[in-house]
C-alpha cells in the first residue's frame, strides 16, 4: 500500500472528494476554512489545498483470457 497525494485520474479525485464529503456530513471538522458550508465544496477545497491523501493498494489486476472457460462471451 502506498499513500498518494496526487490523483492519477479525475475519477479517483471525485471518489476521494465524495468520501470526504460523507465524513464531513457525519460530523468531521473541516481541515481548512472554506467560503462554502456545503460538504462537497469543502471537500474539494481541502483536496485543492493538498490536505487530503488516500491509500492505494498495490493489487495486481487479473484479466481473464479467452481460453479460460469462465470468461463470458458476449454476442452482439
C-alpha positions in Angstrom: 0.0 0.0 0.0 1.2 3.5 -0.8 -0.1 6.9 0.4 -0.9 9.0 -2.6 -1.2 12.8 -2.6 -1.7 13.4 -6.3 -4.5 11.9 -8.3 -4.0 9.7 -11.3 -7.4 10.4 -12.8 -10.4 12.7 -12.3 -12.5 9.7 -11.4 -10.3 8.9 -8.4 -10.4 12.6 -7.3 -14.2 12.6 -7.4 -14.3 9.3 -5.4 -12.0 10.8 -2.7 -14.0 14.0 -2.6 -17.2 12.1 -2.2 -15.9 10.0 0.6 -14.5 13.1 2.4 -17.9 14.9 1.9 -19.6 12.0 3.6 -17.1 12.2 6.5 -17.9 15.9 6.8 -21.6 15.3 6.8 -21.2 12.7 9.5 -19.6 15.3 11.8 -15.9 15.6 10.9 -14.4 19.0 11.2 -13.1 20.8 8.1 -9.3 20.9 7.8 -9.3 24.4 6.3 -11.6 27.4 6.4 -13.9 27.4 3.4 -16.3 30.1 2.0 -18.9 27.4 1.5 -20.8 25.4 4.1 -21.6 22.6 1.6 -19.7 19.4 2.4 -19.0 18.6 -1.3 -17.4 22.1 -1.8 -15.4 21.9 1.4 -14.0 18.5 0.4 -13.0 19.9 -3.0 -11.3 22.9 -1.2 -9.4 20.5 1.1 -8.2 18.5 -1.9 -7.1 21.6 -3.7 -5.2 22.7 -0.6 -3.3 19.4 -0.5 -4.8 18.4 2.9 -6.3 15.1 1.7 -4.4 12.0 0.7 -5.6 8.4 0.0 -4.2 4.9 0.3 -3.7 3.0 -2.9 -3.4 -0.8 -2.5 -1.0 -2.5 -4.8 -3.4 -5.1 -6.2 -2.5 -6.9 -9.3 -5.3 -6.9 -11.9 -6.2 -10.2 -13.3 -7.6 -10.1 -16.9 -9.1 -13.4 -18.0 -8.0 -14.7 -21.3 -10.5 -16.1 -23.9 -9.0 -19.5 -23.4 -10.3 -19.7 -19.8 -13.7 -21.4 -19.6 -15.1 -18.8 -17.1 -14.7 -15.8 -19.4 -18.1 -14.5 -20.6 -18.7 -14.4 -24.4 -21.0 -11.6 -25.5 -22.6 -12.0 -28.9 -23.9 -8.7 -30.2 
